[in-house]
């Protein structure tokens, strides 16, 4: 055959076969494909939204949700696919039905794995890898032998020319070397990985390895579903129909991929894959055309590589727990996942068009193996450069909090003299016993963890150790006799750019705010001449803007009044704004805070609105015995410098790694030391029994709910009773439309029990300032607060009025201070 002679019809393709005599099967397939896409995307979005609603509302996670949704999706899309498989006579339509039916059945198994809690992400990835591999093996067994492609028709071309044309070097197999189309698929997969390397971050080493194994297994499964048997009917029209082969076959393959990735990744991680993976079906179609143009099917290698690399991005470089509405208020992980998804979609579309035009044309030319290999190598190098130069290189895995069985015995601690001297003596004794117990019981375990290079961090407030480790280490630790239980201690992955600082847009107040007047705190200042002087309030939150005009003068100062276990800042700072707002509600000046004469110390236990058991413990431990910057909590703690009252506008839910008893020894120790712990009830109302996240349910914690201007419990305020029937919250305070400080010198109005809690801490500061003998006398302080509280409006729920299961009443600062003086 001469070089300028066009290839004969059917060159490299099986003969055209089985065109439908009626257009209706094709129409039915198109309708079924549209139905599948809409339903799968909709149900995945609904499932994620329901889970986020459960997180926001504080409801128990429903493990049956994802198995039920996966089964519903498979049934709804599998029935039309089954009909397409059985009824039409067209091989293409039947291949379409088989592909969609197989992917729908795979979705049942893959999607059901989300019943595993997100906090056990490494275990999920391991199970995903195993399940996808088993599904691939099962699909291979059921599909039978691979389809064969008839050889090209015989021609009168001279032997040398015919040989060169039948197996062009561009796609010829070498000895164990990848073919050009496989290398081009690898290049496309690396291009899809680029946005995730730029905007995401890896987890721990084991998590990353498991994500790679899971992505490989998913690619293997996709390779079976979209192997040569699937593509054979679509490439049966020969070169004159190649463009339609790429488009139609690619669209059908895209729906298969949509169903597969709908089941890949914990809730949240699958959503971006739904956006950018399906378009690569066209890329796969183009690779098939290019391969068969040379007379040999492409096989499953291009599918395995392309799909595996594509799903590795969201699986490895995104923590599904952080794809959450809890972080959706700023440019945090949800924002950057959306950016990576959008860029990924654009890359996928460009790849589909480029590969379709370059490879899928009837007379298209496939680049040589050298060019294809060079393209893949350049993209691999680009991925590495982007990761190091513009991404977030490194490993950022979760840690484990190992809680030991033996906790310190704090019974029999003498009350000592009334007031601060007695409180300081109790605090010192509690600190001594806690440290002694931890040192005596942790030694062997700490040595073992150090020998394994698991970087242990000891704690004493709860006798516990935080350490690196995955499921295997967790199982080993759980089996040790000195260990009570092992919790997952979350770590946030870094962002490609700092989240913007939350500021305020309200003007400074001109006098006492409405909530201050409702509590009667302004009358305490003016009539009783008490402002909280001599009392120190400790704030554990997102941080504090120590330069804010309303807060700067109240900072206690010294080298032991600020601790940031997240970013290790050396002076009070806050980017989230929540901590600045709450601290100012307690001690802010100019009509903002309840106790403007009190001092404050601060600690950062929330980073971007998420915490972990260990970091909550970091701050509570710092409050018991503050230590200088860079100091050792075990040896450098200063219990005599402990604040008097702690305000805690946070809770530790299961998604952060806490169980109901995680922080119980910590609040018990603080109470034994004479330090009053005030905590927010939570914003998961109006359901009864919705005070569940530590430390709010604990009996030794003063738990605070919220009321509005009308003195009625707000809808969002969590209700009691707590576990065991305990009446919670203990008190309510104004928590709706509260004006307070924000970073940068501004002010803003926020709602929540978070806003109510520091006001109660401020009232306690006023009481103890008015009568220093009350300092550390927690029982009498609680009694006065309850006895002087005013009735608040009923919650209009079956929890009953505020004085029953929802709390004791609305705190009255004026009456409480007067009673404290008696």
Secondary structure in CASP SS format (residue, H / E / C, confidence):
PFRMAT SS
TARGET T0000
AUTHOR 0000-0000-0000
METHOD secondary structure of the structure
MODEL  1
X C 1.00
X C 1.00
X C 1.00
X C 1.00
X C 1.00
X C 1.00
X C 1.00
X C 1.00
X C 1.00
X C 1.00
X C 1.00
X C 1.00
X C 1.00
X C 1.00
X C 1.00
X C 1.00
X C 1.00
X C 1.00
X C 1.00
X C 1.00
X C 1.00
X C 1.00
X C 1.00
X H 1.00
X H 1.00
X H 1.00
X H 1.00
X H 1.00
X H 1.00
X H 1.00
X H 1.00
X H 1.00
X H 1.00
X H 1.00
X H 1.00
X H 1.00
X H 1.00
X H 1.00
X H 1.00
X H 1.00
X H 1.00
X H 1.00
X H 1.00
X H 1.00
X H 1.00
X H 1.00
X H 1.00
X H 1.00
X H 1.00
X H 1.00
X H 1.00
X H 1.00
X H 1.00
X H 1.00
X H 1.00
X H 1.00
X H 1.00
X C 1.00
X C 1.00
X C 1.00
X C 1.00
X C 1.00
X C 1.00
X H 1.00
X H 1.00
X H 1.00
X H 1.00
X H 1.00
X H 1.00
X H 1.00
X H 1.00
X H 1.00
X H 1.00
X H 1.00
X H 1.00
X H 1.00
X H 1.00
X H 1.00
X H 1.00
X H 1.00
X H 1.00
X H 1.00
X H 1.00
X H 1.00
X H 1.00
X H 1.00
X C 1.00
X C 1.00
X C 1.00
X C 1.00
X H 1.00
X H 1.00
X H 1.00
X H 1.00
X H 1.00
X H 1.00
X H 1.00
X H 1.00
X H 1.00
X H 1.00
X H 1.00
X H 1.00
X H 1.00
X H 1.00
X H 1.00
X H 1.00
X H 1.00
X H 1.00
X H 1.00
X H 1.00
X H 1.00
X H 1.00
X H 1.00
X H 1.00
X H 1.00
X C 1.00
X C 1.00
X H 1.00
X H 1.00
X H 1.00
X H 1.00
X H 1.00
X H 1.00
X H 1.00
X H 1.00
X H 1.00
X H 1.00
X H 1.00
X H 1.00
X H 1.00
X H 1.00
X H 1.00
X H 1.00
X H 1.00
X H 1.00
X H 1.00
X H 1.00
X H 1.00
X H 1.00
X H 1.00
X H 1.00
X H 1.00
X H 1.00
X C 1.00
X C 1.00
X C 1.00
X C 1.00
X C 1.00
X C 1.00
X C 1.00
X C 1.00
X C 1.00
X C 1.00
X C 1.00
X C 1.00
X C 1.00
X C 1.00
X C 1.00
X H 1.00
X H 1.00
X H 1.00
X H 1.00
X H 1.00
X H 1.00
X H 1.00
X H 1.00
X C 1.00
X C 1.00
X C 1.00
X C 1.00
X C 1.00
X C 1.00
X C 1.00
X C 1.00
X C 1.00
X C 1.00
X C 1.00
X C 1.00
X C 1.00
X H 1.00
X H 1.00
X H 1.00
X H 1.00
X H 1.00
X H 1.00
X H 1.00
X H 1.00
X H 1.00
X H 1.00
X H 1.00
X H 1.00
X H 1.00
X H 1.00
X H 1.00
X H 1.00
X H 1.00
X H 1.00
X H 1.00
X H 1.00
X C 1.00
X C 1.00
X E 1.00
X C 1.00
X C 1.00
X H 1.00
X H 1.00
X H 1.00
X H 1.00
X H 1.00
X H 1.00
X H 1.00
X H 1.00
X H 1.00
X H 1.00
X H 1.00
X H 1.00
X H 1.00
X H 1.00
X H 1.00
X H 1.00
X H 1.00
X H 1.00
X H 1.00
X H 1.00
X H 1.00
X C 1.00
X C 1.00
X H 1.00
X H 1.00
X H 1.00
X H 1.00
X H 1.00
X H 1.00
X H 1.00
X H 1.00
X C 1.00
X C 1.00
X C 1.00
X H 1.00
X H 1.00
X H 1.00
X H 1.00
X H 1.00
X H 1.00
X H 1.00
X H 1.00
X H 1.00
X H 1.00
X H 1.00
X H 1.00
X H 1.00
X H 1.00
X H 1.00
X H 1.00
X H 1.00
X H 1.00
X H 1.00
X H 1.00
X H 1.00
X H 1.00
X H 1.00
X C 1.00
X C 1.00
X C 1.00
X C 1.00
X C 1.00
X C 1.00
X C 1.00
X H 1.00
X H 1.00
X H 1.00
X H 1.00
X H 1.00
X H 1.00
X H 1.00
X H 1.00
X C 1.00
X C 1.00
X C 1.00
X H 1.00
X H 1.00
X H 1.00
X H 1.00
X H 1.00
X H 1.00
X H 1.00
X H 1.00
X H 1.00
X H 1.00
X H 1.00
X H 1.00
X H 1.00
X H 1.00
X C 1.00
X C 1.00
X C 1.00
X C 1.00
X C 1.00
X C 1.00
X C 1.00
X H 1.00
X H 1.00
X H 1.00
X H 1.00
X H 1.00
X H 1.00
X H 1.00
X H 1.00
X H 1.00
X H 1.00
X H 1.00
X H 1.00
X H 1.00
X H 1.00
X H 1.00
X H 1.00
X C 1.00
X C 1.00
X C 1.00
X H 1.00
X H 1.00
X H 1.00
X C 1.00
X C 1.00
X H 1.00
X H 1.00
X H 1.00
X C 1.00
X C 1.00
X C 1.00
X C 1.00
X C 1.00
X H 1.00
X H 1.00
X H 1.00
X H 1.00
X H 1.00
X H 1.00
X H 1.00
X H 1.00
X H 1.00
X H 1.00
X H 1.00
X H 1.00
X H 1.00
X H 1.00
X H 1.00
X H 1.00
X H 1.00
X H 1.00
X H 1.00
X H 1.00
X H 1.00
X H 1.00
X H 1.00
X H 1.00
X H 1.00
X H 1.00
X H 1.00
X C 1.00
X C 1.00
X C 1.00
X C 1.00
X C 1.00
X C 1.00
X C 1.00
X C 1.00
X C 1.00
X H 1.00
X H 1.00
X H 1.00
X H 1.00
X H 1.00
X H 1.00
X H 1.00
X H 1.00
X H 1.00
X H 1.00
X H 1.00
X H 1.00
X H 1.00
X H 1.00
X H 1.00
X H 1.00
X H 1.00
X H 1.00
X H 1.00
X H 1.00
X H 1.00
X C 1.00
X C 1.00
X C 1.00
X C 1.00
X C 1.00
X E 1.00
X C 1.00
X C 1.00
X C 1.00
X E 1.00
X E 1.00
X E 1.00
X E 1.00
X E 1.00
X E 1.00
X C 1.00
X C 1.00
X C 1.00
X C 1.00
X C 1.00
X C 1.00
X C 1.00
X C 1.00
X C 1.00
X C 1.00
X C 1.00
X C 1.00
X C 1.00
X C 1.00
X C 1.00
X H 1.00
X H 1.00
X H 1.00
X H 1.00
X H 1.00
X H 1.00
X H 1.00
X H 1.00
X H 1.00
X H 1.00
X H 1.00
X H 1.00
X H 1.00
X H 1.00
X H 1.00
X H 1.00
X H 1.00
X H 1.00
X H 1.00
X H 1.00
X H 1.00
X H 1.00
X H 1.00
X H 1.00
X H 1.00
X H 1.00
X H 1.00
X H 1.00
X H 1.00
X H 1.00
X H 1.00
X H 1.00
X C 1.00
X C 1.00
X C 1.00
X C 1.00
X C 1.00
X E 1.00
X E 1.00
X E 1.00
X C 1.00
X C 1.00
X C 1.00
X C 1.00
X E 1.00
X E 1.00
X E 1.00
X E 1.00
X C 1.00
X C 1.00
X C 1.00
X H 1.00
X H 1.00
X H 1.00
X H 1.00
X H 1.00
X H 1.00
X H 1.00
X H 1.00
X C 1.00
X C 1.00
X C 1.00
X C 1.00
X E 1.00
X E 1.00
X E 1.00
X E 1.00
X E 1.00
X E 1.00
X E 1.00
X C 1.00
X C 1.00
X C 1.00
X C 1.00
X C 1.00
X C 1.00
X C 1.00
X C 1.00
X C 1.00
X C 1.00
X C 1.00
X C 1.00
X C 1.00
X C 1.00
X C 1.00
X C 1.00
X E 1.00
X C 1.00
X C 1.00
X C 1.00
X C 1.00
X C 1.00
X C 1.00
X C 1.00
X H 1.00
X H 1.00
X H 1.00
X H 1.00
X H 1.00
X H 1.00
X C 1.00
X H 1.00
X H 1.00
X H 1.00
X H 1.00
X H 1.00
X H 1.00
X H 1.00
X H 1.00
X C 1.00
X C 1.00
X C 1.00
X C 1.00
X C 1.00
X C 1.00
X C 1.00
X E 1.00
X E 1.00
X E 1.00
X E 1.00
X E 1.00
X E 1.00
X C 1.00
X C 1.00
X C 1.00
X C 1.00
X C 1.00
X C 1.00
X C 1.00
X C 1.00
X C 1.00
X C 1.00
X H 1.00
X H 1.00
X H 1.00
X E 1.00
X C 1.00
X C 1.00
X C 1.00
X C 1.00
X C 1.00
X C 1.00
X E 1.00
X E 1.00
X E 1.00
X C 1.00
X C 1.00
X C 1.00
X C 1.00
X C 1.00
X C 1.00
X C 1.00
X C 1.00
X C 1.00
X C 1.00
X C 1.00
X C 1.00
X C 1.00
X H 1.00
X H 1.00
X H 1.00
X H 1.00
X H 1.00
X H 1.00
X H 1.00
X H 1.00
X H 1.00
X H 1.00
X C 1.00
X C 1.00
X C 1.00
X C 1.00
X C 1.00
X C 1.00
X C 1.00
X C 1.00
X C 1.00
X C 1.00
X C 1.00
X E 1.00
X E 1.00
X E 1.00
X E 1.00
X E 1.00
X E 1.00
X C 1.00
X C 1.00
X E 1.00
X C 1.00
X C 1.00
X E 1.00
X C 1.00
X C 1.00
X H 1.00
X H 1.00
X H 1.00
X H 1.00
X H 1.00
X H 1.00
X H 1.00
X H 1.00
X H 1.00
X H 1.00
X H 1.00
X H 1.00
X C 1.00
X E 1.00
X C 1.00
X C 1.00
X C 1.00
X C 1.00
X C 1.00
X C 1.00
X C 1.00
X C 1.00
X C 1.00
X C 1.00
X C 1.00
X E 1.00
X H 1.00
X H 1.00
X H 1.00
X C 1.00
X C 1.00
X C 1.00
X E 1.00
X E 1.00
X E 1.00
X E 1.00
X C 1.00
X C 1.00
X C 1.00
X E 1.00
X C 1.00
X H 1.00
X H 1.00
X H 1.00
X C 1.00
X C 1.00
X C 1.00
X C 1.00
X C 1.00
X C 1.00
X C 1.00
X H 1.00
X H 1.00
X H 1.00
X H 1.00
X H 1.00
X H 1.00
X H 1.00
X H 1.00
X H 1.00
X C 1.00
X C 1.00
X C 1.00
X E 1.00
X E 1.00
X E 1.00
X E 1.00
X E 1.00
X C 1.00
X C 1.00
X C 1.00
X C 1.00
X C 1.00
X C 1.00
X C 1.00
X C 1.00
X C 1.00
X C 1.00
X C 1.00
X C 1.00
X C 1.00
X E 1.00
X C 1.00
X C 1.00
X C 1.00
X C 1.00
X C 1.00
X C 1.00
X C 1.00
X E 1.00
X E 1.00
X E 1.00
X E 1.00
X E 1.00
X E 1.00
X C 1.00
X C 1.00
X C 1.00
X C 1.00
X E 1.00
X E 1.00
X C 1.00
X C 1.00
X C 1.00
X C 1.00
X C 1.00
X C 1.00
X C 1.00
X C 1.00
X C 1.00
X H 1.00
X H 1.00
X H 1.00
X C 1.00
X C 1.00
X C 1.00
X C 1.00
X C 1.00
X E 1.00
X E 1.00
X E 1.00
X E 1.00
X C 1.00
X C 1.00
X C 1.00
X E 1.00
X E 1.00
X E 1.00
X E 1.00
X C 1.00
X C 1.00
X C 1.00
X C 1.00
X C 1.00
X E 1.00
X E 1.00
X E 1.00
X E 1.00
X C 1.00
X C 1.00
X H 1.00
X H 1.00
X H 1.00
X H 1.00
X H 1.00
X H 1.00
X H 1.00
X H 1.00
X H 1.00
X H 1.00
X H 1.00
X H 1.00
X H 1.00
X H 1.00
X H 1.00
X H 1.00
X H 1.00
X H 1.00
X C 1.00
X H 1.00
X H 1.00
X H 1.00
X C 1.00
X C 1.00
X C 1.00
X H 1.00
X H 1.00
X H 1.00
X H 1.00
X H 1.00
X H 1.00
X H 1.00
X H 1.00
X H 1.00
X H 1.00
X H 1.00
X C 1.00
X E 1.00
X C 1.00
X C 1.00
X E 1.00
X C 1.00
X C 1.00
X C 1.00
X C 1.00
X C 1.00
X C 1.00
X C 1.00
X C 1.00
X C 1.00
X C 1.00
X C 1.00
X C 1.00
X C 1.00
X C 1.00
X C 1.00
X C 1.00
X E 1.00
X C 1.00
X C 1.00
X H 1.00
X H 1.00
X H 1.00
X H 1.00
X H 1.00
X H 1.00
X H 1.00
X H 1.00
X H 1.00
X C 1.00
END
